[in-house]
Amino acid sequence: MNKFTFFLSALLLISACNDSPYREEIPFASFPDVYIQLDLPEYNDLAVDGGYILLSEGVRGIILYRENTSTYHAYERNCSYRPYEAGSTVNVHSSELYMTDPSCKSSFSFTNGYPTGGPAQFPLREYQVSLNRRTLTITDEPIN
């Protein structure tokens, strides 16, 4: 076995042992800060724990979810599994207990955006959310 063949064999063996999944990054879409006045009627769904609304910002939109009175999550609707495919859009499941991508059948937790089923192995992109009195501000700065 010559040196080239040995080197090539060693390289193939090392790459075959690498069990870390390939991660295709969710595209980035810059958007201006979003301000949500929680006292306005169009945001009544955010008045209860587990409430959510859909926003048009981001790559495929944002799911804004209320965990409790002081904790809100803003998740990118672009699925983390094959994010460049046309149908790779996350919705809220009809049970309203989790998020799902009907295209690849992945499901995601509302509390951290991590996958709970399906082929997705990475969390949804979560955007920075801050609460100042009764105003939420969502920025395009990812926190994960």
mmCIF file of the C-alpha atoms, coordinates in Angstrom:
data_MODEL
# 
_entry.id   MODEL 
# 
loop_
_atom_site.group_PDB 
_atom_site.id 
_atom_site.type_symbol 
_atom_site.label_atom_id 
_atom_site.label_alt_id 
_atom_site.label_comp_id 
_atom_site.label_asym_id 
_atom_site.label_entity_id 
_atom_site.label_seq_id 
_atom_site.pdbx_PDB_ins_code 
_atom_site.Cartn_x 
_atom_site.Cartn_y 
_atom_site.Cartn_z 
_atom_site.occupancy 
_atom_site.B_iso_or_equiv 
_atom_site.pdbx_formal_charge 
_atom_site.auth_seq_id 
_atom_site.auth_comp_id 
_atom_site.auth_asym_id 
_atom_site.auth_atom_id 
_atom_site.pdbx_PDB_model_num 
ATOM 1   C CA . MET A 1 1   ? 0.000   0.000  0.000  1.00 0.00 ? 1   MET A CA 1 
ATOM 2   C CA . ASN A 1 2   ? 1.519   3.306  -1.024 1.00 0.00 ? 2   ASN A CA 1 
ATOM 3   C CA . LYS A 1 3   ? 1.386   6.470  1.096  1.00 0.00 ? 3   LYS A CA 1 
ATOM 4   C CA . PHE A 1 4   ? -1.442  8.048  -0.922 1.00 0.00 ? 4   PHE A CA 1 
ATOM 5   C CA . THR A 1 5   ? -3.670  4.983  -0.592 1.00 0.00 ? 5   THR A CA 1 
ATOM 6   C CA . PHE A 1 6   ? -2.921  4.776  3.136  1.00 0.00 ? 6   PHE A CA 1 
ATOM 7   C CA . PHE A 1 7   ? -3.739  8.478  3.622  1.00 0.00 ? 7   PHE A CA 1 
ATOM 8   C CA . LEU A 1 8   ? -6.972  8.186  1.631  1.00 0.00 ? 8   LEU A CA 1 
ATOM 9   C CA . SER A 1 9   ? -8.029  5.086  3.583  1.00 0.00 ? 9   SER A CA 1 
ATOM 10  C CA . ALA A 1 10  ? -7.313  6.803  6.903  1.00 0.00 ? 10  ALA A CA 1 
ATOM 11  C CA . LEU A 1 11  ? -9.267  9.888  5.835  1.00 0.00 ? 11  LEU A CA 1 
ATOM 12  C CA . LEU A 1 12  ? -12.277 7.791  4.806  1.00 0.00 ? 12  LEU A CA 1 
ATOM 13  C CA . LEU A 1 13  ? -12.154 5.872  8.091  1.00 0.00 ? 13  LEU A CA 1 
ATOM 14  C CA . ILE A 1 14  ? -12.071 9.079  10.135 1.00 0.00 ? 14  ILE A CA 1 
ATOM 15  C CA . SER A 1 15  ? -14.951 10.620 8.198  1.00 0.00 ? 15  SER A CA 1 
ATOM 16  C CA . ALA A 1 16  ? -16.984 7.400  8.499  1.00 0.00 ? 16  ALA A CA 1 
ATOM 17  C CA . CYS A 1 17  ? -16.556 7.488  12.283 1.00 0.00 ? 17  CYS A CA 1 
ATOM 18  C CA . ASN A 1 18  ? -17.874 11.033 12.503 1.00 0.00 ? 18  ASN A CA 1 
ATOM 19  C CA . ASP A 1 19  ? -21.475 10.541 13.621 1.00 0.00 ? 19  ASP A CA 1 
ATOM 20  C CA . SER A 1 20  ? -22.314 14.216 13.976 1.00 0.00 ? 20  SER A CA 1 
ATOM 21  C CA . PRO A 1 21  ? -25.208 15.119 11.667 1.00 0.00 ? 21  PRO A CA 1 
ATOM 22  C CA . TYR A 1 22  ? -24.779 17.588 8.854  1.00 0.00 ? 22  TYR A CA 1 
ATOM 23  C CA . ARG A 1 23  ? -26.360 20.892 9.767  1.00 0.00 ? 23  ARG A CA 1 
ATOM 24  C CA . GLU A 1 24  ? -27.823 23.030 7.038  1.00 0.00 ? 24  GLU A CA 1 
ATOM 25  C CA . GLU A 1 25  ? -28.224 26.508 8.536  1.00 0.00 ? 25  GLU A CA 1 
ATOM 26  C CA . ILE A 1 26  ? -31.578 28.244 8.417  1.00 0.00 ? 26  ILE A CA 1 
ATOM 27  C CA . PRO A 1 27  ? -31.243 31.257 6.099  1.00 0.00 ? 27  PRO A CA 1 
ATOM 28  C CA . PHE A 1 28  ? -31.055 34.646 7.784  1.00 0.00 ? 28  PHE A CA 1 
ATOM 29  C CA . ALA A 1 29  ? -33.525 37.438 7.103  1.00 0.00 ? 29  ALA A CA 1 
ATOM 30  C CA . SER A 1 30  ? -32.918 40.813 8.684  1.00 0.00 ? 30  SER A CA 1 
ATOM 31  C CA . PHE A 1 31  ? -36.011 42.675 9.860  1.00 0.00 ? 31  PHE A CA 1 
ATOM 32  C CA . PRO A 1 32  ? -36.639 45.868 11.831 1.00 0.00 ? 32  PRO A CA 1 
ATOM 33  C CA . ASP A 1 33  ? -37.535 45.509 15.495 1.00 0.00 ? 33  ASP A CA 1 
ATOM 34  C CA . VAL A 1 34  ? -41.128 44.398 16.055 1.00 0.00 ? 34  VAL A CA 1 
ATOM 35  C CA . TYR A 1 35  ? -43.087 46.082 18.851 1.00 0.00 ? 35  TYR A CA 1 
ATOM 36  C CA . ILE A 1 36  ? -46.120 44.343 20.325 1.00 0.00 ? 36  ILE A CA 1 
ATOM 37  C CA . GLN A 1 37  ? -48.409 46.401 22.576 1.00 0.00 ? 37  GLN A CA 1 
ATOM 38  C CA . LEU A 1 38  ? -49.929 43.638 24.709 1.00 0.00 ? 38  LEU A CA 1 
ATOM 39  C CA . ASP A 1 39  ? -52.965 45.762 25.646 1.00 0.00 ? 39  ASP A CA 1 
ATOM 40  C CA . LEU A 1 40  ? -54.206 45.987 22.039 1.00 0.00 ? 40  LEU A CA 1 
ATOM 41  C CA . PRO A 1 41  ? -57.140 43.699 21.128 1.00 0.00 ? 41  PRO A CA 1 
ATOM 42  C CA . GLU A 1 42  ? -55.314 42.064 18.199 1.00 0.00 ? 42  GLU A CA 1 
ATOM 43  C CA . TYR A 1 43  ? -52.888 40.524 20.717 1.00 0.00 ? 43  TYR A CA 1 
ATOM 44  C CA . ASN A 1 44  ? -55.523 39.039 23.073 1.00 0.00 ? 44  ASN A CA 1 
ATOM 45  C CA . ASP A 1 45  ? -54.223 35.544 22.299 1.00 0.00 ? 45  ASP A CA 1 
ATOM 46  C CA . LEU A 1 46  ? -51.057 36.481 24.223 1.00 0.00 ? 46  LEU A CA 1 
ATOM 47  C CA . ALA A 1 47  ? -53.052 37.267 27.380 1.00 0.00 ? 47  ALA A CA 1 
ATOM 48  C CA . VAL A 1 48  ? -52.936 33.643 28.577 1.00 0.00 ? 48  VAL A CA 1 
ATOM 49  C CA . ASP A 1 49  ? -50.125 31.165 29.144 1.00 0.00 ? 49  ASP A CA 1 
ATOM 50  C CA . GLY A 1 50  ? -49.814 28.986 26.054 1.00 0.00 ? 50  GLY A CA 1 
ATOM 51  C CA . GLY A 1 51  ? -51.189 31.715 23.784 1.00 0.00 ? 51  GLY A CA 1 
ATOM 52  C CA . TYR A 1 52  ? -49.502 32.501 20.483 1.00 0.00 ? 52  TYR A CA 1 
ATOM 53  C CA . ILE A 1 53  ? -49.707 34.665 17.388 1.00 0.00 ? 53  ILE A CA 1 
ATOM 54  C CA . LEU A 1 54  ? -48.136 34.427 13.932 1.00 0.00 ? 54  LEU A CA 1 
ATOM 55  C CA . LEU A 1 55  ? -46.044 37.292 12.583 1.00 0.00 ? 55  LEU A CA 1 
ATOM 56  C CA . SER A 1 56  ? -44.796 37.872 9.040  1.00 0.00 ? 56  SER A CA 1 
ATOM 57  C CA . GLU A 1 57  ? -41.199 38.848 9.902  1.00 0.00 ? 57  GLU A CA 1 
ATOM 58  C CA . GLY A 1 58  ? -38.260 36.451 9.552  1.00 0.00 ? 58  GLY A CA 1 
ATOM 59  C CA . VAL A 1 59  ? -37.590 33.970 6.774  1.00 0.00 ? 59  VAL A CA 1 
ATOM 60  C CA . ARG A 1 60  ? -40.995 32.208 6.756  1.00 0.00 ? 60  ARG A CA 1 
ATOM 61  C CA . GLY A 1 61  ? -42.617 34.092 9.615  1.00 0.00 ? 61  GLY A CA 1 
ATOM 62  C CA . ILE A 1 62  ? -42.436 33.976 13.401 1.00 0.00 ? 62  ILE A CA 1 
ATOM 63  C CA . ILE A 1 63  ? -44.462 32.131 16.010 1.00 0.00 ? 63  ILE A CA 1 
ATOM 64  C CA . LEU A 1 64  ? -44.637 34.335 19.117 1.00 0.00 ? 64  LEU A CA 1 
ATOM 65  C CA . TYR A 1 65  ? -45.525 32.161 22.123 1.00 0.00 ? 65  TYR A CA 1 
ATOM 66  C CA . ARG A 1 66  ? -46.322 33.136 25.710 1.00 0.00 ? 66  ARG A CA 1 
ATOM 67  C CA . GLU A 1 67  ? -44.880 30.701 28.239 1.00 0.00 ? 67  GLU A CA 1 
ATOM 68  C CA . ASN A 1 68  ? -45.922 32.792 31.268 1.00 0.00 ? 68  ASN A CA 1 
ATOM 69  C CA . THR A 1 69  ? -46.471 36.458 32.216 1.00 0.00 ? 69  THR A CA 1 
ATOM 70  C CA . SER A 1 70  ? -42.787 37.311 31.880 1.00 0.00 ? 70  SER A CA 1 
ATOM 71  C CA . THR A 1 71  ? -41.494 34.756 29.339 1.00 0.00 ? 71  THR A CA 1 
ATOM 72  C CA . TYR A 1 72  ? -42.180 34.930 25.608 1.00 0.00 ? 72  TYR A CA 1 
ATOM 73  C CA . HIS A 1 73  ? -40.505 33.013 22.774 1.00 0.00 ? 73  HIS A CA 1 
ATOM 74  C CA . ALA A 1 74  ? -40.218 34.092 19.133 1.00 0.00 ? 74  ALA A CA 1 
ATOM 75  C CA . TYR A 1 75  ? -39.459 31.120 16.887 1.00 0.00 ? 75  TYR A CA 1 
ATOM 76  C CA . GLU A 1 76  ? -38.590 31.232 13.202 1.00 0.00 ? 76  GLU A CA 1 
ATOM 77  C CA . ARG A 1 77  ? -41.152 29.224 11.228 1.00 0.00 ? 77  ARG A CA 1 
ATOM 78  C CA . ASN A 1 78  ? -38.435 27.925 8.894  1.00 0.00 ? 78  ASN A CA 1 
ATOM 79  C CA . CYS A 1 79  ? -37.923 24.268 9.879  1.00 0.00 ? 79  CYS A CA 1 
ATOM 80  C CA . SER A 1 80  ? -34.380 23.285 10.880 1.00 0.00 ? 80  SER A CA 1 
ATOM 81  C CA . TYR A 1 81  ? -34.608 20.093 8.798  1.00 0.00 ? 81  TYR A CA 1 
ATOM 82  C CA . ARG A 1 82  ? -33.810 20.860 5.159  1.00 0.00 ? 82  ARG A CA 1 
ATOM 83  C CA . PRO A 1 83  ? -34.589 24.576 5.588  1.00 0.00 ? 83  PRO A CA 1 
ATOM 84  C CA . TYR A 1 84  ? -34.192 25.401 1.888  1.00 0.00 ? 84  TYR A CA 1 
ATOM 85  C CA . GLU A 1 85  ? -37.004 23.094 0.745  1.00 0.00 ? 85  GLU A CA 1 
ATOM 86  C CA . ALA A 1 86  ? -40.178 24.872 -0.358 1.00 0.00 ? 86  ALA A CA 1 
ATOM 87  C CA . GLY A 1 87  ? -42.521 23.278 2.203  1.00 0.00 ? 87  GLY A CA 1 
ATOM 88  C CA . SER A 1 88  ? -40.195 23.602 5.176  1.00 0.00 ? 88  SER A CA 1 
ATOM 89  C CA . THR A 1 89  ? -42.555 25.758 7.271  1.00 0.00 ? 89  THR A CA 1 
ATOM 90  C CA . VAL A 1 90  ? -43.460 25.169 10.904 1.00 0.00 ? 90  VAL A CA 1 
ATOM 91  C CA . ASN A 1 91  ? -47.038 25.666 12.116 1.00 0.00 ? 91  ASN A CA 1 
ATOM 92  C CA . VAL A 1 92  ? -48.751 25.299 15.463 1.00 0.00 ? 92  VAL A CA 1 
ATOM 93  C CA . HIS A 1 93  ? -50.284 21.833 15.741 1.00 0.00 ? 93  HIS A CA 1 
ATOM 94  C CA . SER A 1 94  ? -54.099 21.762 15.964 1.00 0.00 ? 94  SER A CA 1 
ATOM 95  C CA . SER A 1 95  ? -53.790 20.638 19.613 1.00 0.00 ? 95  SER A CA 1 
ATOM 96  C CA . GLU A 1 96  ? -51.854 23.884 20.288 1.00 0.00 ? 96  GLU A CA 1 
ATOM 97  C CA . LEU A 1 97  ? -49.435 21.848 22.447 1.00 0.00 ? 97  LEU A CA 1 
ATOM 98  C CA . TYR A 1 98  ? -46.435 21.938 20.111 1.00 0.00 ? 98  TYR A CA 1 
ATOM 99  C CA . MET A 1 99  ? -45.174 23.148 16.734 1.00 0.00 ? 99  MET A CA 1 
ATOM 100 C CA . THR A 1 100 ? -44.909 20.904 13.691 1.00 0.00 ? 100 THR A CA 1 
ATOM 101 C CA . ASP A 1 101 ? -43.690 20.885 10.107 1.00 0.00 ? 101 ASP A CA 1 
ATOM 102 C CA . PRO A 1 102 ? -46.318 18.942 8.143  1.00 0.00 ? 102 PRO A CA 1 
ATOM 103 C CA . SER A 1 103 ? -43.860 18.467 5.274  1.00 0.00 ? 103 SER A CA 1 
ATOM 104 C CA . CYS A 1 104 ? -41.163 16.481 7.120  1.00 0.00 ? 104 CYS A CA 1 
ATOM 105 C CA . LYS A 1 105 ? -43.303 15.523 10.156 1.00 0.00 ? 105 LYS A CA 1 
ATOM 106 C CA . SER A 1 106 ? -40.888 17.060 12.688 1.00 0.00 ? 106 SER A CA 1 
ATOM 107 C CA . SER A 1 107 ? -42.330 18.426 15.913 1.00 0.00 ? 107 SER A CA 1 
ATOM 108 C CA . PHE A 1 108 ? -40.871 21.076 18.226 1.00 0.00 ? 108 PHE A CA 1 
ATOM 109 C CA . SER A 1 109 ? -41.318 22.153 21.848 1.00 0.00 ? 109 SER A CA 1 
ATOM 110 C CA . PHE A 1 110 ? -42.792 25.557 22.654 1.00 0.00 ? 110 PHE A CA 1 
ATOM 111 C CA . THR A 1 111 ? -40.547 25.986 25.712 1.00 0.00 ? 111 THR A CA 1 
ATOM 112 C CA . ASN A 1 112 ? -37.175 25.688 23.951 1.00 0.00 ? 112 ASN A CA 1 
ATOM 113 C CA . GLY A 1 113 ? -37.755 25.118 20.213 1.00 0.00 ? 113 GLY A CA 1 
ATOM 114 C CA . TYR A 1 114 ? -35.988 21.746 20.307 1.00 0.00 ? 114 TYR A CA 1 
ATOM 115 C CA . PRO A 1 115 ? -37.258 18.871 18.172 1.00 0.00 ? 115 PRO A CA 1 
ATOM 116 C CA . THR A 1 116 ? -39.435 16.306 19.944 1.00 0.00 ? 116 THR A CA 1 
ATOM 117 C CA . GLY A 1 117 ? -40.044 14.022 16.976 1.00 0.00 ? 117 GLY A CA 1 
ATOM 118 C CA . GLY A 1 118 ? -39.384 13.509 13.280 1.00 0.00 ? 118 GLY A CA 1 
ATOM 119 C CA . PRO A 1 119 ? -36.112 13.854 11.389 1.00 0.00 ? 119 PRO A CA 1 
ATOM 120 C CA . ALA A 1 120 ? -35.138 17.348 12.662 1.00 0.00 ? 120 ALA A CA 1 
ATOM 121 C CA . GLN A 1 121 ? -32.128 17.234 14.987 1.00 0.00 ? 121 GLN A CA 1 
ATOM 122 C CA . PHE A 1 122 ? -31.641 20.937 15.660 1.00 0.00 ? 122 PHE A CA 1 
ATOM 123 C CA . PRO A 1 123 ? -33.834 23.563 17.350 1.00 0.00 ? 123 PRO A CA 1 
ATOM 124 C CA . LEU A 1 124 ? -35.742 26.264 15.570 1.00 0.00 ? 124 LEU A CA 1 
ATOM 125 C CA . ARG A 1 125 ? -34.051 29.647 15.439 1.00 0.00 ? 125 ARG A CA 1 
ATOM 126 C CA . GLU A 1 126 ? -35.219 31.714 18.382 1.00 0.00 ? 126 GLU A CA 1 
ATOM 127 C CA . TYR A 1 127 ? -35.147 35.495 18.216 1.00 0.00 ? 127 TYR A CA 1 
ATOM 128 C CA . GLN A 1 128 ? -34.440 37.863 21.094 1.00 0.00 ? 128 GLN A CA 1 
ATOM 129 C CA . VAL A 1 129 ? -37.606 39.005 22.925 1.00 0.00 ? 129 VAL A CA 1 
ATOM 130 C CA . SER A 1 130 ? -37.681 41.613 25.666 1.00 0.00 ? 130 SER A CA 1 
ATOM 131 C CA . LEU A 1 131 ? -40.588 42.805 27.781 1.00 0.00 ? 131 LEU A CA 1 
ATOM 132 C CA . ASN A 1 132 ? -40.808 46.375 29.043 1.00 0.00 ? 132 ASN A CA 1 
ATOM 133 C CA . ARG A 1 133 ? -44.018 46.908 31.004 1.00 0.00 ? 133 ARG A CA 1 
ATOM 134 C CA . ARG A 1 134 ? -46.699 45.906 28.461 1.00 0.00 ? 134 ARG A CA 1 
ATOM 135 C CA . THR A 1 135 ? -44.563 46.155 25.302 1.00 0.00 ? 135 THR A CA 1 
ATOM 136 C CA . LEU A 1 136 ? -42.710 43.237 23.747 1.00 0.00 ? 136 LEU A CA 1 
ATOM 137 C CA . THR A 1 137 ? -39.792 43.919 21.427 1.00 0.00 ? 137 THR A CA 1 
ATOM 138 C CA . ILE A 1 138 ? -38.586 41.230 19.018 1.00 0.00 ? 138 ILE A CA 1 
ATOM 139 C CA . THR A 1 139 ? -35.230 41.731 17.293 1.00 0.00 ? 139 THR A CA 1 
ATOM 140 C CA . ASP A 1 140 ? -33.667 39.798 14.429 1.00 0.00 ? 140 ASP A CA 1 
ATOM 141 C CA . GLU A 1 141 ? -30.838 38.763 16.776 1.00 0.00 ? 141 GLU A CA 1 
ATOM 142 C CA . PRO A 1 142 ? -30.908 34.980 17.238 1.00 0.00 ? 142 PRO A CA 1 
ATOM 143 C CA . ILE A 1 143 ? -30.331 33.682 20.752 1.00 0.00 ? 143 ILE A CA 1 
ATOM 144 C CA . ASN A 1 144 ? -29.357 30.151 19.678 1.00 0.00 ? 144 ASN A CA 1 
# 
